[in-house]
Amino acid sequence: MSRVVSEAYHQAKLAEAHRQIAALQETVLDLRRKLLKPSLRFPNEWGLWRSEDHVLGVLIDAAPEAVGRERLAIAFAERTDRRNGDDYVRQRIHFLRKKLAQLGFGDIKPRYCVGYYLTAADAAQIKLAAARAFAACRSEAVS
């Protein structure tokens, strides 16, 4: 009899732990959404999608340090789920690399078992080009 009671008690404790884990995971996702609010940082003429714009900003802010794949997946999709695994991040980085190459910027480099990064020089070049493009837009709007 005590074994049955003990098993029921442990199952109830386990179920409660699973509920707490689910609640904490939802809280973490909410905090990530708040911390990674997307704001367009690069000119529309560059043809970046909103998620690409945000990821490029994350990479530039972290340069020259690597940004983990999980953080990039959240930045791309603003959520985590099964479709945002390593393959999803790799594919999205591939397309972002193509766009950066067409614009004449440096490459996003992989860091084995960590994520991706931009060199400090590449990040500075992209920031400078974005600042110049925004300045040109402002001067056209004034004249």
RAWO-V219248 format. One record per pair of residues at least 24 apart in sequence whose ideal C-beta (glycine too) atoms are under 8 Angstrom apart, sorted by the first residue. I is the first residue (numbers start at 1). GAP is how many residues later the second one is. If there is no record, write none. Layout:
BEGIN
I GAP
I GAP
END
This chain:
BEGIN
29 50
29 51
32 42
32 48
33 45
33 46
36 35
36 38
36 39
36 42
38 37
38 40
41 89
42 84
42 88
42 91
43 87
43 90
43 91
43 94
45 88
46 53
46 57
46 87
47 52
48 48
48 51
51 24
51 25
51 26
51 27
51 41
52 24
52 40
52 43
52 44
52 47
55 37
55 38
55 41
56 40
56 44
56 70
59 49
59 57
59 58
59 59
59 64
60 58
60 63
60 66
60 67
62 55
63 54
63 55
63 56
63 57
63 59
63 60
64 53
64 54
64 55
64 56
64 59
65 52
66 45
66 48
66 49
66 50
66 51
67 48
67 49
67 50
68 46
68 47
69 46
69 47
71 44
72 43
72 44
100 26
103 26
105 24
END
